[in-house]
Amino acid sequence: MPLLPASSQPATEAMMLRAVPAPSRLYWYCQFIGWSAYAILNLFLFLSSRELTLELLLVDAAIVVPIALLSHGVRYFIRAANWLALGPLALLGRLFLLNLVVSLLSQAIIWSLMIWVVKPAGNGQSFGWGAFLLFAANVNILLWLWEGFYLGWHYLRRSREAEVNTWKLTAAVREAEMRTLKAQINPHFMFNGLNNIRALVMEDPARARDMITHLSDLLRYSIQLNSAEQVPLRRELEIVKHYLELEAMQLEERLHYTLDVDPAALEVPIPPMTLQLLVENAIKHGLAPRPAGGFIQLTAQLNDGGVLHVTVRNTGRYAPRPGHEGVGIRNARERLQLLFGPAAHLHLGNDPHTPDAVTAHLQLPTRTSPAHPGLTADSPAVPVSTTFCF
């Protein structure tokens, strides 16, 4: 394998240096505190058998400083070789060899400083191979402790990042689901409105123009409200009134409706287009197929427990086929589950107290946690995290 030209080797080394991110301030704090504590511990051990002198301080520094610098080199090597991505067994095997080399190298440096720089008096008998290996074993233990702290912190941070990424994914999925459900509801509503207009274009152009005006107001509201997860009940009622006026032009005397809304409930937030869907469903499946038409009664009450109860009662019979529930109702239930969880529900069935009548009952909590803890309708889609390069 050809060697790199001499001129390209420094550039390659510089690229390797840039590949390893610079340590964070937290890393340097931990290094300083940890090795300072080790230096103080060594000093106390020395003071048990001798007095404090400048020579003793130099001996302590000659031991601690090389090990501290080599531990930083270990951090660089682990990062440069990307050992953090290895499995436990592969990592332990590499660390065993690395610690063996670094511990022997540390003693070579320390002993060189002792013999040629510090020159402690009366310690010549201590410089032997047995002492060399014993001190190397001590450094090896220190390196394992240092790496245990460093790798433990790294894996803890990576676990936290994985949790944050999970929340990001949850938020992204939740937002995508909400957009999908809204996209399914709005075309369904537009299709029905355009069909109503088409039926009157040739029969009554003036009335068709009025219907277009109402439809344009409805579409404007739906576009404006579609950017929000929840809207006040009063704004949703505006859409319902527009829709009922639109349908009244077509059904005429066949449609009778009443709205009975508790003023205290007007500011309660609800998912947009939910009431409009229930009223539209009542007209489409209950009143429109009947030559005599029928009635729609919409009531909204806020009870003392802070729960909103909305009831849409209409003429008709509810006879669903198993597994063939309407797309609009199914989507409405899914939206409620995404926003409120099991605390909200939408029930549709025959009225047990009024013959030939169907009741849709919507229950929404106004003081509850959403389906996903930590996420609300107004929460940002992506959680914020702080990343350290340790």
C-alpha positions as CSV (number, residue, x, y, z in Angstrom):
1,M,0.0,0.0,0.0
2,P,1.6,3.3,-1.0
3,L,2.5,5.7,1.7
4,L,1.0,9.2,1.7
5,P,3.3,12.0,0.6
6,A,4.9,13.8,3.4
7,S,3.1,17.0,2.6
8,S,-0.3,15.3,2.8
9,Q,0.3,13.7,6.2
10,P,-0.1,16.9,8.3
11,A,-3.3,17.6,6.4
12,T,-4.7,14.1,7.2
13,E,-3.8,14.6,10.9
14,A,-5.5,18.0,10.9
15,M,-8.6,16.4,9.5
16,M,-8.6,13.8,12.3
17,L,-8.3,16.5,14.9
18,R,-11.3,18.3,13.4
19,A,-13.2,15.1,13.3
20,V,-13.2,15.0,17.2
21,P,-15.5,17.6,18.7
22,A,-14.0,19.9,21.3
23,P,-14.9,19.0,24.9
24,S,-17.6,21.0,26.6
25,R,-17.0,23.3,29.7
26,L,-18.6,20.6,31.8
27,Y,-15.9,18.1,30.7
28,W,-13.1,20.5,31.8
29,Y,-14.8,21.2,35.1
30,C,-15.0,17.4,35.8
31,Q,-11.4,16.9,34.8
32,F,-10.2,19.7,37.0
33,I,-12.2,18.7,40.0
34,G,-11.5,14.9,39.7
35,W,-7.8,15.2,39.3
36,S,-7.5,17.9,41.9
37,A,-9.2,15.6,44.3
38,Y,-6.8,12.8,43.4
39,A,-3.8,15.2,43.9
40,I,-5.1,16.2,47.3
41,L,-5.6,12.6,48.3
42,N,-2.0,11.7,47.2
43,L,-0.7,14.7,49.2
44,F,-2.5,13.5,52.4
45,L,-1.0,10.0,51.9
46,F,2.5,11.6,51.5
47,L,2.0,13.8,54.6
48,S,1.4,10.7,56.8
49,S,5.1,9.9,56.6
50,R,6.8,13.2,55.9
51,E,6.5,16.9,56.2
52,L,5.1,19.2,53.5
53,T,7.9,20.6,51.3
54,L,8.2,22.0,47.8
55,E,9.8,18.7,46.7
56,L,6.7,16.8,47.9
57,L,4.5,19.2,45.9
58,L,6.6,18.6,42.8
59,V,6.4,14.8,43.3
60,D,2.6,15.0,43.6
61,A,2.4,17.2,40.4
62,A,4.8,14.8,38.5
63,I,2.4,12.0,39.3
64,V,-1.0,13.6,38.7
65,V,-0.4,15.9,35.7
66,P,0.8,13.2,33.3
67,I,-2.1,10.9,34.3
68,A,-4.6,13.7,33.8
69,L,-3.1,14.6,30.4
70,L,-3.1,10.9,29.3
71,S,-6.8,10.6,30.4
72,H,-7.6,13.5,28.0
73,G,-5.7,11.6,25.3
74,V,-7.8,8.5,26.1
75,R,-10.9,10.6,25.6
76,Y,-9.6,11.8,22.2
77,F,-8.6,8.3,21.1
78,I,-12.1,6.9,22.1
79,R,-13.8,9.7,20.1
80,A,-11.4,9.5,17.1
81,A,-11.8,5.7,16.8
82,N,-15.6,5.9,17.3
83,W,-15.5,3.4,20.1
84,L,-18.6,4.9,21.6
85,A,-20.6,3.1,18.8
86,L,-19.2,-0.3,19.7
87,G,-21.0,-3.1,21.6
88,P,-20.0,-3.8,25.3
89,L,-17.7,-6.8,24.6
90,A,-15.8,-5.1,21.7
91,L,-15.4,-1.9,23.7
92,L,-14.1,-3.7,26.8
93,G,-11.5,-5.6,24.8
94,R,-10.2,-2.5,23.2
95,L,-10.2,-0.6,26.5
96,F,-8.2,-3.4,28.1
97,L,-5.4,-3.0,25.6
98,L,-5.6,0.8,25.6
99,N,-5.4,1.0,29.4
100,L,-2.5,-1.5,29.5
101,V,-0.5,0.7,27.1
102,V,-1.4,4.0,28.7
103,S,-0.7,2.8,32.2
104,L,2.8,1.6,31.2
105,L,3.4,4.8,29.3
106,S,2.3,6.9,32.3
107,Q,4.9,5.2,34.5
108,A,7.6,5.8,31.8
109,I,6.8,9.5,31.8
110,I,6.4,9.8,35.6
111,W,9.6,7.9,36.3
112,S,11.5,10.0,33.8
113,L,10.3,13.1,35.5
114,M,11.3,11.7,38.9
115,I,14.8,10.7,37.9
116,W,15.8,13.6,35.6
117,V,13.6,16.5,36.8
118,V,12.3,16.3,40.3
119,K,15.1,14.0,41.7
120,P,13.6,13.4,45.1
121,A,16.2,12.8,47.8
122,G,16.5,9.4,49.5
123,N,14.1,7.6,47.0
124,G,16.5,5.9,44.8
125,Q,15.7,2.5,46.2
126,S,12.1,3.0,45.1
127,F,12.9,2.9,41.4
128,G,12.7,-0.8,40.6
129,W,10.7,-3.0,38.2
130,G,8.4,-4.2,41.0
131,A,7.4,-0.7,42.0
132,F,7.1,0.2,38.3
133,L,4.6,-2.5,37.7
134,L,2.7,-1.8,40.9
135,F,2.3,1.8,40.1
136,A,1.3,0.9,36.6
137,A,-1.5,-1.3,38.0
138,N,-2.7,1.6,40.2
139,V,-2.9,3.8,37.1
140,N,-4.7,1.1,35.2
141,I,-7.4,1.0,37.9
142,L,-7.6,4.8,37.8
143,L,-8.2,4.7,34.0
144,W,-11.0,2.1,34.4
145,L,-12.7,4.4,37.0
146,W,-12.2,7.4,34.7
147,E,-13.6,5.6,31.7
148,G,-16.5,4.2,33.7
149,F,-17.5,7.8,34.6
150,Y,-17.0,9.1,31.1
151,L,-18.7,6.3,29.3
152,G,-21.5,6.2,31.9
153,W,-22.2,9.9,31.4
154,H,-22.1,9.4,27.6
155,Y,-24.6,6.5,27.6
156,L,-26.9,8.4,30.0
157,R,-26.8,11.4,27.7
158,R,-27.5,9.1,24.7
159,S,-30.4,7.6,26.5
160,R,-31.8,11.0,27.1
161,E,-31.3,12.0,23.5
162,A,-33.2,8.8,22.5
163,E,-36.0,9.8,24.7
164,V,-36.1,13.3,23.3
165,N,-36.1,11.9,19.7
166,T,-39.0,9.7,20.7
167,W,-40.9,12.7,21.8
168,K,-40.0,14.4,18.5
169,L,-41.3,11.4,16.6
170,T,-44.4,11.3,18.7
171,A,-45.1,15.0,18.1
172,A,-44.4,14.6,14.4
173,V,-46.7,11.6,14.1
174,R,-49.4,13.4,16.1
175,E,-49.2,16.5,13.8
176,A,-49.3,14.3,10.7
177,E,-52.3,12.4,12.0
178,M,-54.2,15.7,12.7
179,R,-53.4,17.1,9.3
180,T,-54.5,13.8,7.6
181,L,-57.8,13.8,9.6
182,K,-58.5,17.4,8.7
183,A,-57.7,16.8,5.1
184,Q,-60.3,14.0,5.0
185,I,-63.0,16.1,6.6
186,N,-62.7,19.3,4.6
187,P,-63.1,17.8,1.1
188,H,-66.1,15.8,2.3
189,F,-67.7,19.1,3.5
190,M,-66.9,20.9,0.2
191,F,-68.3,18.1,-1.9
192,N,-71.7,18.3,-0.1
193,G,-71.8,22.1,-0.4
194,L,-71.1,22.1,-4.1
195,N,-73.7,19.4,-4.7
196,N,-76.3,21.6,-3.0
197,I,-75.4,24.6,-5.2
198,R,-75.4,22.5,-8.4
199,A,-79.0,21.4,-7.6
200,L,-80.2,25.0,-7.6
201,V,-78.1,26.6,-10.3
202,M,-80.7,26.0,-13.0
203,E,-83.8,26.0,-10.7
204,D,-83.2,29.3,-8.8
205,P,-80.0,31.3,-9.8
206,A,-80.6,34.0,-7.2
207,R,-80.9,31.5,-4.4
208,A,-77.8,29.7,-5.8
209,R,-75.8,33.0,-5.6
210,D,-76.9,33.3,-1.9
211,M,-75.7,29.7,-1.3
212,I,-72.4,30.5,-2.9
213,T,-72.0,33.5,-0.6
214,H,-72.7,31.2,2.4
215,L,-70.4,28.6,1.1
216,S,-67.6,31.1,0.6
217,D,-68.0,32.2,4.2
218,L,-67.9,28.6,5.3
219,L,-64.8,27.9,3.4
220,R,-63.1,31.0,4.6
221,Y,-63.8,30.0,8.2
222,S,-62.7,26.4,7.6
223,I,-59.4,27.5,6.1
224,Q,-58.8,30.0,9.0
225,L,-59.7,27.4,11.7
226,N,-57.8,24.6,10.0
227,S,-54.5,26.0,11.2
228,A,-55.6,25.5,14.9
229,E,-55.9,22.3,16.8
230,Q,-58.8,23.8,18.9
231,V,-61.1,26.8,18.6
232,P,-63.6,28.5,20.9
233,L,-67.1,27.0,20.8
234,R,-68.6,30.3,19.7
235,R,-66.5,30.3,16.5
236,E,-67.5,26.7,15.7
237,L,-71.1,27.8,16.2
238,E,-70.7,30.5,13.5
239,I,-69.8,27.7,11.0
240,V,-72.8,25.7,12.1
241,K,-75.1,28.7,11.6
242,H,-73.7,29.3,8.1
243,Y,-74.2,25.6,7.3
244,L,-77.8,25.5,8.6
245,E,-78.6,28.7,6.6
246,L,-77.1,27.0,3.5
247,E,-79.2,23.9,4.0
248,A,-82.4,25.8,4.9
249,M,-82.3,27.4,1.4
250,Q,-82.5,23.9,-0.1
251,L,-84.7,22.1,2.3
252,E,-87.0,25.0,3.1
253,E,-89.8,24.0,5.4
254,R,-88.4,20.5,5.7
255,L,-85.7,21.8,8.1
256,H,-86.4,23.1,11.6
257,Y,-83.6,23.8,14.0
258,T,-82.9,25.3,17.4
259,L,-79.6,26.2,19.1
260,D,-79.5,26.3,22.9
261,V,-76.0,27.1,24.1
262,D,-74.9,27.9,27.7
263,P,-73.1,31.3,27.6
264,A,-70.5,29.9,29.9
265,A,-69.6,27.3,27.3
266,L,-68.9,29.8,24.4
267,E,-65.2,30.1,25.1
268,V,-64.5,26.4,25.7
269,P,-62.0,25.1,23.1
270,I,-63.1,22.2,20.8
271,P,-61.6,20.7,17.7
272,P,-62.6,22.7,14.6
273,M,-65.3,21.4,12.3
274,T,-66.5,18.9,14.9
275,L,-70.0,20.3,15.4
276,Q,-70.4,21.1,11.8
277,L,-69.7,17.5,11.0
278,L,-72.4,16.3,13.5
279,V,-75.0,18.7,12.1
280,E,-74.1,17.8,8.5
281,N,-74.3,14.1,9.4
282,A,-77.8,14.7,10.9
283,I,-79.1,16.4,7.8
284,K,-77.5,14.0,5.3
285,H,-78.6,10.8,7.0
286,G,-81.6,11.9,9.0
287,L,-83.6,14.7,7.4
288,A,-82.6,14.8,3.8
289,P,-83.9,11.3,2.9
290,R,-87.3,12.1,4.5
291,P,-89.9,13.9,2.3
292,A,-91.3,15.6,5.4
293,G,-87.9,16.6,6.7
294,G,-87.5,17.0,10.5
295,F,-85.8,18.9,13.2
296,I,-82.3,19.5,14.6
297,Q,-81.7,20.5,18.2
298,L,-78.2,21.5,19.3
299,T,-77.6,22.1,23.0
300,A,-74.3,22.8,24.7
301,Q,-73.8,22.9,28.5
302,L,-70.8,23.3,30.7
303,N,-71.3,21.5,34.0
304,D,-69.8,22.3,37.4
305,G,-67.0,19.8,36.9
306,G,-65.7,21.7,33.9
307,V,-66.9,19.1,31.3
308,L,-68.6,20.3,28.1
309,H,-71.6,18.4,27.0
310,V,-72.8,19.0,23.4
311,T,-75.9,17.2,22.1
312,V,-77.2,17.1,18.5
313,R,-80.6,15.5,18.3
314,N,-82.3,15.1,15.0
315,T,-85.1,13.2,13.3
316,G,-84.2,9.8,11.9
317,R,-83.1,6.3,12.9
318,Y,-79.6,5.1,13.5
319,A,-78.9,1.6,12.1
320,P,-75.2,1.3,11.5
321,R,-73.7,-1.7,9.8
322,P,-71.0,-3.3,11.8
323,G,-67.6,-2.2,10.6
324,H,-69.1,0.4,8.3
325,E,-69.1,3.6,10.4
326,G,-69.0,6.8,8.5
327,V,-65.6,8.3,7.7
328,G,-66.5,11.6,9.2
329,I,-67.6,10.2,12.6
330,R,-64.6,7.8,12.7
331,N,-62.2,10.7,12.0
332,A,-63.9,12.9,14.6
333,R,-63.4,10.2,17.3
334,E,-59.7,9.8,16.3
335,R,-59.2,13.6,16.6
336,L,-60.7,13.6,20.0
337,Q,-58.5,10.7,21.1
338,L,-55.4,12.5,19.8
339,L,-56.2,15.7,21.6
340,F,-57.9,14.6,24.8
341,G,-57.3,10.9,25.2
342,P,-60.0,8.7,26.9
343,A,-61.5,11.6,28.8
344,A,-63.4,12.7,25.7
345,H,-65.9,10.6,23.8
346,L,-68.4,10.9,21.0
347,H,-71.5,8.7,21.2
348,L,-74.0,8.3,18.4
349,G,-77.3,6.3,18.7
350,N,-81.1,6.3,18.8
351,D,-82.6,8.6,21.4
352,P,-84.1,6.4,24.2
353,H,-86.6,9.1,25.2
354,T,-87.8,10.4,21.9
355,P,-89.1,8.0,19.2
356,D,-87.8,8.3,15.7
357,A,-84.8,10.5,16.8
358,V,-81.1,10.1,16.8
359,T,-78.7,11.7,19.4
360,A,-75.1,12.5,19.0
361,H,-73.5,13.3,22.4
362,L,-70.1,14.9,22.6
363,Q,-68.2,15.1,25.9
364,L,-65.0,17.2,26.2
365,P,-63.0,17.8,29.3
366,T,-61.9,21.4,29.7
367,R,-59.3,20.8,32.5
368,T,-57.4,17.6,31.7
369,S,-54.1,16.4,30.2
370,P,-53.9,15.5,26.6
371,A,-53.5,12.0,25.2
372,H,-49.7,12.3,25.1
373,P,-48.2,13.6,28.3
374,G,-46.1,16.7,27.9
375,L,-47.8,17.6,24.6
376,T,-50.8,19.9,24.3
377,A,-52.5,21.6,21.4
378,D,-50.3,24.7,22.0
379,S,-47.1,22.8,22.6
380,P,-44.2,23.1,20.1
381,A,-43.9,20.1,17.8
382,V,-40.3,19.5,18.7
383,P,-39.0,19.4,22.3
384,V,-36.0,21.5,23.1
385,S,-32.8,19.9,24.4
386,T,-29.3,21.0,25.3
387,T,-26.4,18.9,23.9
388,F,-23.0,18.8,25.5
389,C,-19.9,17.3,23.8
390,F,-18.3,15.5,26.7
